[in-house]
Amino acid sequence: MLIRNKLILRFTLLVLAIQLSFSAFVYYFHAVAREQRFTRRLAGKAVMTARLHLRHPTDTSRAARAFRRRDLLTIEQEEISIYAPDNRLIYVSADTVPQGENRAQLARLDAGDPPVRFRTGTLDAVGLTYGPAGRPYRLFAAGYDELGWAQLANLRLILLAGNVGALVLILLAGWYFADESLKPIARVVKQVQKITARELSRRVDEGNGTDEIAQLAITFNQMLNGVELAFEAQKSFVNHASHELRTPLTVALGTLQTAHAYDQTLPEARESMASAVEEMLHLVALTNGLLALAQADEALFRRQLVRLDECLTQAVAQCQGRYPGRALRVDFGQLPVVLDTPFAVMGNAELLTTALLNLLDNACKYSRAGVRATLSYPSPTTVEVAVADTGIGIEPAELARVQEPLYRAENGRHEPGYGIGLAVTQKIAQRHGGELRLESAPGRGTTVTLRLPVAKA
């Protein structure tokens, strides 16, 4: 079901429920008021009849009774009965008035009690006491409230017609307000439909910038910014990767073709094959780097308690094998007073070792002096490894891009490599809930800091 239809339906049902509840409230209290009003009228008529009759109780002539009955008939189908203190019927407004229900109510009437309301057939009836407290008379009056019932019928008709008319108005109002409320969403949908892979620079109108629709548009634009950056990074990565892969393949193929066409002696062929092997080794190294980047980008891996100092020790040992004779020093910075498991993080030991090895390898590659790695706790919930060198450094304009896959700073292109190490390390840091920070000055060196959250006890 469309949101528009849901809004109309829910709005209609809610308002209709409120309206019906209000109508039932009005009708109920009008009916109660009618009953109370008519009961008081019946009680007053019964008392007036008792006063007239009991003033001359000995006058029982037919003419006197007929006169009083005609004189007192002011209520439709009026029935009035008077019982003496000994429960003997002494007056009835008509000879045909049934007394079964009245006699059943005699036991409920005591001196000083409020009137008793009941029904006898289609008539409203009331019973009450009159006279002295010791020996009261019991009065019964019944009648048909023609005006009251007619008013209730008219009220029912008015409420029915009003509710039906209001239902139509509610549907129209619900449709109008739903349409007005959803217009901004419809506008956003139309704008989003125009955004394609070739037009990622388009943005959604953010409206007034304050309501929920505007917040949705702002969030969507932020997502588009991220998608556009990721798309551009992906295109750049593909372009660089294709270029980097094409170069050693082209060189190796050209070398082999040349050797096949022109090499006549075994030394010449061996020299050509050695050149091709070197290019193929470069290709294998690049492919392994791309695979490492893909694995680092994988969000699913088994997490367990890892000692970051042990990962750093393994990375230093592997880097020492690559750069024999290079001074690699491990220092310890600020440490907490109490350490249950020092330098413990949750993650994957192999990936963290790879990340640290990449940092050490870059430091050794671009610096001929010693490299220092410092383990410390900048806060009780964070552990970091800072790898510092005194090498060539990075220009400020290029510092923000060196973490892009296959991007290399201009002053470092003379060194072997493919610009994948920092990208892999950044991905590993992100997958472990950490971050990678770079500080560099041209000609003075670079410090790369890997920060990770401490494993919770």
FIDREN-969018 format. One record per residue: residue in one letter; z, x negated, y negated of N, C-alpha, C in turn. Coordinates in steps of 0.1 Angstrom, whole numbers, padded with zeros to 4 digits, always signed. Layout:
REM residues N
aZXYZXYZXY/...
END
This chain:
REM residues 457
m+0000-0008+0012+0000+0000+0000+0000-0009-0012/l-0008-0005-0022-0009-0013-0035+0004-0012-0042/i+0007-0022-0050+0020-0023-0058+0019-0011-0068/r+0008-0008-0073+0006+0003-0083+0011+0016-0076/n+0006+0019-0064+0010+0031-0057+0025+0031-0053/k+0030+0019-0050+0045+0018-0047+0053+0021-0059/l+0049+0016-0070+0057+0019-0082+0056+0033-0086/i+0044+0039-0085+0043+0054-0088+0052+0062-0079/l+0051+0059-0066+0059+0067-0056+0074+0065-0058/r+0078+0053-0060+0093+0051-0062+0098+0057-0075/f+0090+0055-0085+0094+0061-0098+0094+0076-0097/t+0084+0082-0091+0084+0097-0089+0096+0102-0081/l+0099+0095-0070+0110+0099-0061+0123+0098-0068/l+0125+0087-0075+0137+0084-0082+0140+0095-0093/v+0130+0097-0102+0131+0107-0113+0133+0121-0107/l+0125+0124-0096+0126+0137-0090+0139+0140-0084/a+0145+0129-0078+0159+0131-0072+0169+0133-0083/i+0168+0126-0094+0177+0128-0105+0175+0142-0111/q+0163+0147-0112+0160+0160-0117+0165+0171-0108/l+0163+0169-0095+0167+0180-0086+0183+0180-0086/s+0189+0168-0086+0203+0168-0087+0209+0175-0099/f+0202+0173-0110+0207+0179-0123+0204+0194-0122/s+0193+0198-0116+0190+0213-0114+0200+0219-0105/a+0204+0213-0094+0214+0218-0085+0227+0219-0092/f+0231+0209-0100+0243+0209-0108+0243+0221-0117/v+0233+0223-0125+0232+0235-0134+0233+0248-0127/y+0225+0249-0116+0225+0262-0109+0239+0265-0103/y+0245+0254-0097+0258+0256-0090+0269+0261-0100/f+0270+0254-0112+0280+0258-0121+0277+0271-0128/h+0264+0274-0129+0261+0288-0135+0265+0298-0125/a+0263+0296-0112+0267+0306-0102+0282+0307-0102/v+0290+0296-0103+0304+0297-0103+0309+0304-0115/a+0302+0301-0127+0306+0308-0139+0304+0323-0138/r+0292+0327-0132+0289+0341-0130+0300+0348-0121/e+0304+0341-0110+0314+0347-0101+0327+0348-0108/q+0331+0338-0116+0344+0339-0123+0344+0350-0134/r+0333+0350-0141+0331+0360-0152+0332+0374-0146/f+0325+0377-0135+0324+0390-0129+0338+0393-0122/t+0344+0383-0117+0358+0386-0111+0368+0390-0122/r+0367+0383-0133+0376+0388-0144+0373+0402-0149/r+0360+0405-0149+0356+0418-0153+0362+0429-0143/l+0360+0426-0130+0365+0435-0120+0380+0436-0120/a+0387+0425-0122+0402+0425-0123+0406+0434-0135/g+0400+0432-0147+0403+0440-0158+0400+0454-0156/k+0389+0458-0149+0387+0472-0147+0397+0478-0137/a+0401+0470-0127+0411+0475-0118+0424+0477-0125/v+0428+0468-0134+0441+0470-0141+0440+0482-0151/m+0429+0484-0157+0427+0496-0166+0428+0509-0158/t+0422+0509-0147+0422+0521-0138+0436+0523-0134/a+0444+0513-0130+0458+0515-0126+0466+0520-0137/r+0464+0515-0149+0472+0520-0160+0469+0535-0163/l+0456+0539-0162+0453+0553-0165+0459+0562-0154/h+0457+0558-0141+0462+0566-0130+0477+0566-0129/l+0483+0555-0131+0498+0555-0129+0505+0561-0140/r+0499+0563-0151+0505+0570-0162+0508+0585-0159/h+0499+0591-0152+0501+0605-0147+0498+0606-0132/p+0507+0599-0124+0504+0599-0110+0505+0612-0103/t+0511+0622-0109+0513+0635-0102+0501+0644-0104/d+0492+0640-0114+0480+0649-0116+0470+0645-0106/t+0469+0653-0096+0459+0650-0085+0448+0661-0084/s+0447+0668-0095+0436+0679-0094+0423+0672-0093/r+0414+0680-0087+0400+0675-0085+0393+0673-0099/a+0396+0681-0109+0390+0679-0122+0394+0666-0129/a+0407+0663-0128+0412+0651-0134+0406+0638-0127/r+0406+0639-0114+0400+0627-0107+0385+0625-0110/a+0378+0637-0111+0364+0636-0114+0362+0630-0128/f+0370+0635-0137+0369+0630-0150+0371+0614-0151/r+0382+0610-0145+0385+0596-0145+0374+0588-0138/r+0368+0592-0128+0358+0585-0121+0345+0584-0129/r+0342+0595-0136+0330+0594-0144+0332+0585-0156/d+0345+0586-0161+0348+0578-0173+0348+0563-0170/l+0352+0560-0158+0354+0546-0155+0342+0539-0149/l+0332+0546-0146+0320+0540-0139+0312+0533-0149/t+0315+0520-0151+0307+0511-0160+0301+0499-0152/i+0304+0497-0140+0299+0486-0132+0291+0492-0120/e+0279+0485-0118+0270+0490-0108+0277+0490-0094/q+0276+0501-0087+0282+0503-0074+0297+0500-0074/e+0304+0505-0084+0318+0502-0086+0327+0509-0075/e+0336+0501-0070+0346+0506-0060+0360+0501-0064/i+0369+0511-0067+0382+0507-0071+0392+0514-0062/s+0402+0507-0056+0412+0513-0048+0426+0508-0052/i+0436+0517-0052+0450+0514-0055+0458+0517-0044/y+0467+0507-0040+0476+0509-0029+0490+0508-0035/a+0499+0517-0030+0513+0518-0034+0520+0506-0028/p+0533+0503-0033+0540+0492-0027+0542+0493-0012/d+0542+0505-0007+0543+0507+0008+0530+0506+0015/n+0520+0501+0009+0506+0499+0015+0500+0512+0017/r+0503+0523+0010+0497+0536+0011+0486+0537+0000/l+0474+0541+0004+0463+0543-0005+0466+0555-0014/i+0467+0553-0027+0470+0564-0036+0459+0567-0045/y+0449+0558-0046+0437+0562-0055+0425+0554-0049/v+0413+0561-0050+0401+0555-0047+0390+0561-0056/s+0381+0552-0061+0372+0557-0071+0361+0566-0065/a+0359+0565-0052+0349+0574-0046+0354+0576-0031/d+0351+0588-0026+0355+0591-0013+0348+0583-0002/t+0337+0577-0006+0330+0569+0004+0333+0554+0004/v+0343+0550-0004+0346+0536-0005+0352+0531+0008/p+0347+0521+0016+0353+0516+0028+0366+0508+0025/q+0375+0510+0034+0388+0504+0031+0392+0493+0041/g+0383+0490+0051+0386+0480+0061+0388+0466+0055/e+0380+0462+0047+0381+0448+0041+0393+0448+0031/n+0396+0459+0024+0407+0459+0015+0420+0458+0023/r+0421+0466+0034+0434+0465+0042+0436+0451+0048/a+0425+0445+0051+0426+0431+0057+0431+0421+0047/q+0429+0424+0034+0434+0415+0023+0448+0418+0018/l+0454+0429+0023+0467+0433+0017+0478+0423+0020/a+0477+0416+0031+0487+0406+0034+0486+0394+0025/r+0475+0392+0019+0473+0380+0010+0478+0382-0004/l+0482+0395-0007+0485+0398-0021+0500+0399-0022/d+0506+0390-0030+0520+0390-0033+0522+0390-0048/a+0533+0395-0053+0536+0396-0067+0535+0382-0073/g+0528+0380-0084+0527+0368-0091+0516+0359-0087/d+0510+0361-0075+0499+0353-0070+0486+0356-0078/p+0477+0346-0079+0465+0348-0086+0456+0358-0078/p+0446+0364-0085+0437+0373-0078+0430+0366-0066/v+0427+0374-0056+0420+0370-0044+0406+0374-0045/r+0396+0365-0044+0382+0369-0044+0377+0369-0030/f+0368+0379-0027+0362+0380-0014+0349+0389-0016/r+0342+0390-0005+0330+0399-0006+0331+0410+0005/t+0326+0421+0001+0325+0432+0010+0310+0437+0010/g+0303+0433+0020+0289+0436+0021+0282+0428+0011/t+0274+0434+0002+0267+0428-0009+0274+0428-0022/l+0287+0433-0022+0294+0434-0034+0304+0423-0035/d+0307+0419-0048+0318+0410-0051+0331+0418-0052/a+0342+0413-0047+0354+0420-0047+0365+0411-0051/v+0376+0418-0057+0388+0411-0061+0400+0419-0058/g+0410+0412-0053+0423+0419-0051+0434+0413-0059/l+0443+0421-0065+0454+0416-0073+0466+0425-0073/t+0477+0421-0078+0489+0429-0078+0492+0434-0092/y+0499+0445-0093+0501+0451-0106+0515+0458-0106/g+0523+0457-0116+0535+0463-0117+0547+0454-0115/p+0559+0459-0112+0571+0451-0111+0570+0441-0100/a+0578+0430-0101+0577+0420-0091+0583+0424-0077/g+0593+0433-0078+0599+0437-0065+0590+0446-0057/r+0583+0456-0064+0575+0466-0056+0562+0467-0064/p+0553+0457-0062+0540+0458-0070+0530+0467-0063/y+0521+0472-0071+0509+0479-0066+0498+0469-0063/r+0490+0472-0053+0479+0463-0050+0466+0470-0054/l+0458+0463-0062+0446+0468-0067+0434+0461-0061/f+0424+0469-0058+0411+0463-0053+0400+0468-0061/a+0391+0459-0065+0379+0463-0073+0367+0456-0067/a+0356+0463-0065+0344+0457-0061+0332+0462-0068/g+0321+0455-0069+0309+0460-0076+0298+0450-0074/y+0286+0454-0079+0274+0446-0078+0271+0441-0092/d+0271+0428-0094+0268+0421-0107+0253+0421-0109/e+0247+0432-0113+0233+0432-0114+0228+0423-0125/l+0234+0422-0136+0230+0413-0147+0232+0399-0143/g+0243+0395-0137+0246+0382-0133+0236+0377-0122/w+0233+0385-0112+0223+0381-0102+0209+0380-0108/a+0206+0389-0117+0193+0388-0124+0192+0375-0131/q+0203+0371-0138+0202+0359-0146+0201+0347-0136/l+0208+0347-0125+0206+0336-0115+0192+0336-0110/a+0186+0347-0107+0172+0347-0102+0163+0341-0113/n+0165+0345-0126+0157+0340-0136+0159+0325-0137/l+0172+0320-0136+0174+0306-0136+0167+0298-0125/r+0167+0304-0113+0160+0298-0102+0145+0297-0105/l+0140+0307-0110+0125+0307-0114+0123+0296-0124/i+0131+0296-0135+0129+0286-0145+0131+0272-0140/l+0141+0269-0131+0143+0256-0126+0131+0252-0117/l+0126+0262-0109+0115+0259-0100+0102+0256-0108/a+0099+0264-0118+0087+0261-0126+0089+0248-0134/g+0102+0246-0139+0104+0233-0146+0103+0221-0138/n+0108+0222-0125+0107+0210-0116+0092+0208-0112/v+0085+0218-0110+0070+0216-0106+0063+0210-0118/g+0065+0216-0130+0058+0210-0141+0063+0196-0144/a+0076+0193-0143+0081+0180-0145+0075+0170-0134/l+0073+0175-0122+0068+0166-0112+0054+0161-0116/v+0046+0170-0121+0032+0167-0126+0033+0156-0137/l+0043+0159-0147+0044+0150-0158+0050+0136-0153/i+0058+0137-0143+0064+0124-0137+0053+0116-0131/l+0044+0122-0123+0033+0115-0117+0024+0109-0128/l+0021+0117-0138+0012+0111-0149+0019+0100-0156/a+0032+0101-0159+0040+0091-0166+0041+0079-0157/g+0043+0081-0144+0044+0070-0134+0031+0062-0134/w+0020+0069-0133+0007+0063-0133+0004+0055-0145/y+0008+0061-0157+0006+0054-0170+0014+0041-0171/f+0027+0042-0168+0036+0031-0169+0032+0020-0159/a+0029+0024-0147+0025+0014-0136+0012+0007-0141/d+0003+0015-0146-0010+0008-0151-0007-0001-0162/e+0002+0003-0172+0005-0006-0183+0012-0018-0178/s+0022-0016-0169+0030-0028-0164+0021-0038-0156/l+0011-0033-0149+0003-0041-0140-0009-0047-0147/k-0012-0043-0159-0023-0049-0166-0022-0064-0168/p-0011-0070-0171-0010-0084-0172-0013-0091-0159/i-0008-0085-0148-0011-0091-0134-0026-0090-0131/a-0032-0078-0135-0047-0077-0132-0054-0087-0140/r-0049-0090-0153-0056-0100-0161-0055-0114-0155/v-0043-0117-0149-0040-0130-0143-0049-0131-0130/v-0051-0120-0123-0059-0120-0111-0074-0123-0114/k-0079-0117-0125-0093-0119-0129-0094-0134-0133/q-0085-0139-0140-0086-0153-0145-0085-0163-0133/v-0076-0160-0123-0075-0168-0111-0088-0168-0103/q-0094-0156-0102-0106-0156-0094-0117-0164-0100/k-0117-0168-0113-0127-0176-0119-0124-0191-0117/i-0112-0194-0111-0109-0208-0109-0114-0213-0096/t-0122-0223-0095-0128-0228-0083-0125-0243-0082/a-0130-0249-0072-0128-0263-0070-0135-0271-0081/r-0146-0265-0086-0154-0272-0097-0148-0270-0110/e-0139-0260-0112-0134-0256-0125-0118-0256-0124/l-0113-0266-0119-0098-0267-0118-0091-0269-0132/s-0099-0272-0142-0093-0273-0155-0090-0260-0162/r-0095-0249-0157-0092-0236-0162-0077-0233-0160/r-0071-0225-0170-0057-0222-0169-0056-0207-0172/v-0045-0201-0167-0042-0187-0168-0035-0184-0182/d-0039-0174-0188-0032-0170-0201-0017-0167-0199/e-0009-0173-0206+0006-0172-0204+0012-0161-0212/g+0004-0153-0219+0009-0141-0227+0019-0145-0237/n+0030-0137-0237+0041-0140-0247+0050-0152-0243/g+0049-0156-0231+0057-0168-0227+0071-0165-0224/t+0075-0152-0224+0090-0149-0222+0092-0140-0210/d+0083-0130-0207+0086-0120-0197+0082-0126-0183/e+0085-0118-0172+0083-0123-0159+0068-0126-0156/i+0059-0118-0161+0045-0121-0159+0041-0135-0166/a+0046-0137-0177+0044-0150-0184+0050-0161-0176/q+0062-0159-0170+0068-0170-0162+0059-0172-0150/l+0054-0162-0144+0045-0163-0133+0032-0171-0137/a+0026-0168-0148+0015-0176-0153+0018-0190-0156/i+0030-0193-0162+0034-0206-0164+0036-0214-0151/t+0042-0208-0142+0044-0214-0128+0030-0217-0122/f+0021-0207-0123+0008-0209-0117+0001-0221-0124/n+0002-0221-0137-0005-0232-0144+0001-0246-0140/q+0014-0246-0138+0020-0259-0134+0015-0263-0120/m+0014-0252-0111+0008-0255-0098-0006-0260-0099/l-0014-0254-0108-0028-0258-0110-0028-0273-0115/n-0019-0276-0124-0018-0290-0129-0016-0300-0117/g-0007-0296-0108-0004-0304-0096-0016-0305-0087/v-0023-0293-0085-0035-0293-0076-0046-0301-0082/e-0048-0300-0096-0059-0308-0102-0056-0323-0101/l-0043-0327-0103-0040-0341-0101-0042-0346-0087/a-0038-0337-0077-0039-0341-0063-0054-0341-0060/f-0062-0332-0065-0076-0332-0062-0083-0344-0068/e-0079-0348-0080-0085-0360-0086-0081-0372-0079/a-0068-0372-0075-0063-0384-0067-0071-0385-0054/q-0073-0373-0048-0080-0373-0035-0095-0378-0037/k-0101-0373-0047-0115-0378-0050-0115-0393-0052/s-0105-0398-0060-0105-0412-0063-0102-0420-0050/f-0093-0414-0042-0090-0421-0029-0102-0422-0020/v-0110-0411-0019-0122-0411-0011-0132-0420-0016/n-0134-0421-0029-0143-0430-0035-0140-0444-0032/h-0127-0447-0035-0122-0461-0032-0123-0465-0018/a-0119-0455-0009-0119-0458+0005-0133-0460+0010/s-0142-0452+0006-0156-0454+0010-0162-0467+0006/h-0158-0470-0007-0163-0483-0012-0157-0495-0004/e-0144-0495-0002-0137-0505+0005-0142-0507+0019/l-0144-0495+0026-0149-0496+0039-0164-0500+0040/r-0171-0496+0030-0186-0499+0031-0188-0514+0029/t-0180-0520+0020-0183-0534+0017-0182-0543+0029/p-0170-0543+0037-0170-0552+0049-0180-0548+0060/l-0183-0535+0061-0193-0531+0071-0207-0536+0067/t-0210-0535+0054-0223-0540+0049-0225-0555+0051/v-0214-0562+0047-0214-0576+0049-0215-0580+0063/a-0207-0574+0072-0208-0578+0086-0222-0574+0092/l-0227-0563+0089-0240-0559+0094-0251-0568+0089/g-0250-0572+0076-0261-0581+0070-0260-0595+0077/t-0248-0599+0079-0246-0612+0086-0251-0612+0100/l-0248-0602+0108-0254-0601+0121-0269-0600+0121/q-0274-0592+0112-0289-0590+0112-0296-0604+0108/t-0289-0611+0099-0295-0624+0095-0294-0633+0106/a-0283-0633+0113-0281-0642+0125-0291-0639+0136/h-0293-0626+0138-0303-0622+0148-0317-0626+0145/a-0320-0626+0132-0334-0629+0128-0337-0644+0126/y-0327-0651+0122-0330-0665+0117-0322-0676+0125/d-0310-0673+0130-0303-0683+0137-0310-0688+0149/q-0312-0701+0150-0319-0707+0161-0310-0715+0170/t-0299-0720+0165-0291-0729+0173-0277-0722+0174/l-0270-0727+0184-0257-0721+0187-0247-0723+0176/p-0246-0735+0169-0237-0736+0157-0240-0726+0146/e-0253-0724+0144-0256-0714+0133-0251-0700+0137/a-0254-0697+0150-0249-0683+0155-0234-0682+0154/r-0227-0693+0158-0213-0692+0158-0207-0691+0144/e-0214-0697+0134-0210-0696+0120-0212-0682+0115/s-0223-0676+0119-0226-0662+0115-0216-0652+0121/m-0213-0654+0134-0203-0646+0141-0189-0647+0135/a-0186-0659+0131-0173-0661+0125-0172-0654+0111/s-0183-0654+0104-0183-0646+0091-0182-0631+0094/a-0189-0627+0104-0188-0612+0107-0174-0608+0112/v-0168-0617+0120-0155-0615+0125-0145-0613+0114/e-0146-0622+0104-0137-0622+0093-0138-0609+0085/e-0150-0604+0083-0152-0591+0077-0147-0579+0085/m-0148-0580+0098-0143-0570+0107-0128-0570+0107/l-0122-0582+0106-0107-0582+0105-0103-0576+0092/h-0110-0578+0081-0107-0571+0068-0108-0556+0070/l-0118-0552+0077-0120-0537+0080-0109-0532+0088/v-0105-0539+0098-0093-0534+0107-0081-0533+0099/a-0078-0543+0090-0066-0543+0082-0066-0531+0072/l-0078-0529+0066-0079-0517+0057-0077-0504+0065/t-0083-0503+0077-0081-0491+0085-0067-0489+0089/n-0060-0500+0092-0046-0499+0096-0038-0494+0083/g-0041-0499+0071-0035-0495+0059-0036-0480+0057/l-0049-0475+0058-0051-0461+0056-0044-0452+0067/l-0043-0457+0079-0035-0450+0089-0020-0450+0085/a-0015-0461+0080-0001-0461+0076+0001-0451+0065/l-0008-0450+0056-0007-0441+0044-0007-0427+0050/a-0016-0424+0060-0016-0410+0065-0003-0407+0073/q+0003-0417+0080+0015-0415+0087+0027-0413+0077/a+0027-0420+0066+0037-0419+0056+0036-0405+0049/d+0025-0400+0048+0023-0387+0042+0027-0375+0051/e+0029-0378+0064+0033-0368+0074+0048-0364+0071/a+0050-0351+0069+0064-0346+0066+0073-0345+0078/l+0067-0344+0090+0075-0342+0102+0077-0355+0109/f+0090-0359+0109+0094-0371+0118+0109-0369+0121/r+0113-0375+0131+0127-0374+0136+0136-0382+0127/r+0146-0375+0122+0156-0382+0113+0169-0385+0120/q+0174-0397+0118+0186-0401+0124+0193-0411+0115/l+0206-0414+0118+0214-0423+0110+0208-0437+0110/v+0204-0442+0099+0198-0456+0098+0206-0464+0089/r+0208-0477+0092+0214-0487+0084+0203-0494+0076/l+0203-0492+0063+0193-0497+0054+0194-0512+0053/d+0206-0518+0055+0207-0533+0055+0200-0539+0067/e+0201-0532+0078+0194-0537+0090+0179-0536+0089/c+0174-0525+0083+0159-0524+0080+0155-0535+0071/l+0163-0538+0061+0160-0549+0051+0160-0563+0058/t+0169-0565+0067+0169-0577+0075+0157-0579+0083/q+0152-0568+0090+0140-0569+0098+0128-0572+0089/a+0128-0565+0077+0116-0567+0068+0116-0581+0063/v+0127-0587+0060+0128-0601+0055+0123-0610+0066/a+0127-0608+0078+0123-0617+0089+0108-0616+0091/q+0102-0604+0090+0087-0603+0092+0080-0609+0080/c+0085-0608+0068+0079-0613+0056+0080-0629+0056/q+0091-0634+0061+0093-0648+0062+0083-0654+0072/g+0079-0646+0082+0069-0651+0091+0055-0652+0085/r+0053-0642+0076+0040-0643+0069+0039-0654+0058/y+0050-0656+0052+0051-0666+0041+0061-0677+0044/p+0058-0686+0053+0068-0696+0057+0071-0705+0046/g+0083-0709+0044+0087-0718+0033+0091-0710+0020/r+0088-0697+0019+0091-0690+0007+0105-0686+0007/a+0112-0687-0004+0126-0684-0005+0128-0669-0007/l+0134-0663+0003+0137-0649+0003+0152-0647+0004/r+0158-0642-0007+0173-0641-0008+0177-0626-0008/v+0188-0623-0001+0193-0610-0001+0207-0610-0007/d+0209-0602-0018+0222-0601-0025+0228-0587-0023/f+0240-0586-0027+0247-0573-0027+0252-0570-0041/g+0249-0559-0046+0254-0555-0059+0267-0547-0059/q+0267-0536-0067+0279-0528-0068+0281-0520-0055/l+0293-0521-0049+0296-0514-0037+0308-0505-0038/p+0308-0493-0031+0320-0485-0032+0333-0492-0026/v+0344-0487-0030+0357-0493-0025+0358-0491-0010/v+0355-0478-0005+0356-0475+0009+0342-0471+0014/l+0339-0478+0025+0326-0475+0032+0328-0472+0047/d+0326-0460+0051+0327-0457+0065+0316-0464+0073/t+0304-0461+0069+0292-0467+0075+0284-0473+0064/p+0284-0486+0061+0277-0491+0049+0262-0490+0050/f+0257-0486+0038+0242-0485+0036+0236-0475+0046/a+0242-0465+0050+0237-0455+0059+0229-0444+0052/v+0217-0442+0057+0209-0431+0052+0203-0423+0064/m+0198-0411+0062+0192-0403+0072+0177-0405+0071/g+0171-0409+0082+0156-0411+0081+0151-0418+0093/n+0139-0424+0092+0132-0431+0102+0133-0446+0100/a+0139-0453+0109+0140-0468+0107+0127-0475+0106/e+0117-0471+0114+0104-0478+0114+0097-0477+0100/l+0098-0464+0095+0091-0462+0082+0098-0469+0071/l+0112-0469+0071+0119-0476+0061+0117-0491+0061/t+0116-0496+0073+0113-0510+0074+0099-0514+0069/t+0090-0505+0072+0076-0507+0066+0076-0506+0051/a+0084-0497+0045+0084-0496+0031+0090-0509+0025/l+0101-0514+0030+0107-0526+0025+0098-0538+0027/l+0091-0538+0038+0082-0550+0041+0071-0550+0031/n+0066-0538+0027+0055-0537+0017+0060-0542+0003/l+0072-0539+0000+0077-0544-0013+0079-0559-0013/l+0084-0564-0002+0086-0579-0001+0073-0586+0000/d+0063-0580+0007+0050-0586+0008+0043-0587-0005/n+0044-0576-0013+0038-0577-0027+0044-0587-0036/a+0058-0588-0035+0065-0598-0043+0061-0612-0039/c+0060-0615-0027+0056-0628-0022+0041-0631-0025/k+0033-0620-0025+0018-0622-0027+0015-0626-0042/y+0022-0620-0051+0019-0622-0065+0029-0631-0072/s+0038-0638-0065+0047-0647-0071+0048-0659-0062/r+0048-0671-0068+0049-0683-0060+0064-0688-0059/a+0072-0682-0068+0086-0685-0068+0094-0677-0057/g+0107-0678-0057+0115-0671-0048+0115-0656-0051/v+0119-0648-0041+0120-0634-0042+0134-0629-0038/r+0140-0620-0046+0153-0616-0044+0154-0601-0041/a+0161-0597-0030+0163-0583-0027+0178-0580-0028/t+0181-0570-0036+0195-0566-0039+0199-0553-0033/l+0209-0552-0025+0214-0539-0019+0226-0535-0028/s+0226-0522-0032+0238-0518-0040+0239-0503-0040/y+0250-0498-0046+0252-0484-0047+0252-0480-0062/p+0242-0475-0068+0243-0471-0082+0252-0460-0085/s+0254-0452-0074+0263-0440-0075+0269-0438-0061/p+0280-0431-0059+0285-0429-0046+0276-0421-0037/t+0266-0414-0042+0257-0407-0033+0243-0413-0032/t+0241-0425-0038+0228-0431-0038+0229-0446-0034/v+0220-0451-0025+0219-0465-0022+0205-0469-0026/e+0204-0482-0030+0191-0487-0034+0189-0501-0030/v+0176-0504-0029+0172-0518-0026+0162-0522-0038/a+0166-0532-0045+0157-0537-0056+0151-0550-0053/v+0138-0551-0052+0131-0563-0049+0125-0569-0062/a+0129-0580-0066+0125-0586-0079+0117-0600-0076/d+0107-0602-0084+0099-0614-0083+0097-0619-0098/t+0092-0631-0099+0089-0637-0112+0074-0640-0113/g+0066-0631-0108+0052-0634-0107+0044-0630-0119/i+0031-0625-0116+0022-0622-0127+0025-0610-0135/g+0033-0600-0129+0036-0588-0136+0024-0578-0136/i+0027-0567-0143+0017-0556-0144+0016-0552-0158/e+0004-0550-0163+0002-0544-0177+0008-0530-0178/p+0014-0527-0190+0019-0513-0191+0010-0502-0189/a-0003-0504-0193-0013-0493-0191-0016-0491-0176/e-0014-0501-0168-0017-0500-0154-0005-0497-0145/l+0007-0497-0151+0019-0496-0143+0020-0482-0137/a+0015-0471-0144+0016-0458-0138+0006-0455-0127/r-0004-0464-0126-0015-0461-0116-0014-0470-0103/v-0006-0480-0104-0005-0489-0092+0000-0483-0080/q+0006-0471-0081+0011-0464-0069+0000-0455-0063/e-0011-0454-0070-0022-0446-0064-0029-0454-0053/p-0033-0446-0042-0039-0453-0031-0052-0461-0035/l-0053-0473-0030-0065-0482-0032-0067-0486-0047/y-0057-0484-0055-0058-0489-0069-0052-0502-0070/r-0058-0512-0077-0053-0525-0079-0054-0529-0093/a-0043-0535-0098-0043-0540-0112-0054-0551-0113/e-0059-0552-0126-0070-0562-0128-0065-0576-0125/n-0053-0579-0129-0048-0593-0128-0044-0597-0114/g-0045-0587-0104-0041-0590-0091-0053-0589-0081/r-0065-0587-0086-0076-0585-0077-0080-0598-0070/h-0076-0609-0075-0079-0622-0068-0071-0624-0055/e-0060-0617-0054-0052-0618-0042-0058-0608-0031/p-0056-0612-0018-0061-0603-0007-0052-0590-0007/g-0059-0579-0004-0051-0567-0003-0061-0555-0006/y-0055-0543-0005-0064-0531-0007-0057-0520-0016/g-0045-0523-0021-0038-0514-0030-0032-0502-0022/i-0028-0504-0010-0022-0493-0002-0007-0494-0001/g-0001-0506-0001+0013-0508+0001+0022-0500-0007/l+0020-0500-0020+0029-0492-0029+0028-0477-0026/a+0015-0473-0024+0013-0459-0021+0020-0454-0008/v+0020-0463+0002+0027-0460+0014+0042-0459+0012/t+0047-0469+0004+0061-0470+0002+0066-0457-0006/q+0058-0453-0016+0061-0442-0024+0062-0429-0015/k+0052-0427-0006+0052-0416+0003+0065-0416+0012/i+0068-0428+0017+0080-0429+0026+0093-0425+0018/a+0094-0430+0005+0105-0427-0003+0106-0412-0005/q+0095-0405-0008+0095-0391-0011+0099-0383+0002/r+0094-0387+0013+0097-0380+0026+0112-0382+0030/h+0118-0392+0024+0133-0394+0027+0141-0389+0016/g+0135-0381+0006+0143-0375-0005+0147-0385-0015/g+0140-0397-0016+0143-0407-0026+0132-0409-0036/e+0132-0420-0043+0122-0423-0053+0120-0438-0054/l+0108-0441-0060+0104-0455-0062+0102-0458-0077/r+0109-0468-0082+0108-0471-0096+0103-0485-0098/l+0094-0487-0108+0088-0500-0111+0091-0504-0125/e+0095-0516-0127+0097-0522-0140+0090-0536-0140/s+0081-0538-0150+0073-0550-0149+0070-0554-0164/a+0068-0567-0165+0063-0573-0178+0053-0584-0174/p+0041-0584-0180+0031-0593-0177+0036-0608-0179/g+0034-0616-0168+0038-0630-0169+0052-0632-0166/r+0061-0622-0165+0075-0624-0163+0080-0618-0149/g+0072-0610-0143+0075-0605-0130+0077-0590-0129/t+0080-0586-0117+0081-0571-0114+0094-0569-0106/t+0100-0557-0109+0112-0553-0100+0109-0539-0095/v+0108-0537-0082+0106-0524-0076+0118-0520-0069/t+0123-0508-0072+0136-0503-0067+0133-0490-0058/l+0138-0491-0046+0137-0480-0037+0151-0473-0036/r+0152-0461-0041+0165-0454-0041+0165-0442-0030/l+0175-0441-0023+0176-0431-0012+0190-0425-0012/p+0191-0412-0008+0204-0405-0008+0212-0410+0004/v+0225-0412+0001+0234-0417+0012+0236-0406+0022/a+0237-0410+0035+0239-0400+0046+0253-0394+0045/k+0253-0381+0046+0266-0374+0045+0274-0375+0058/a+0287-0377+0056+0296-0379+0067+0297-0367+0076/
END
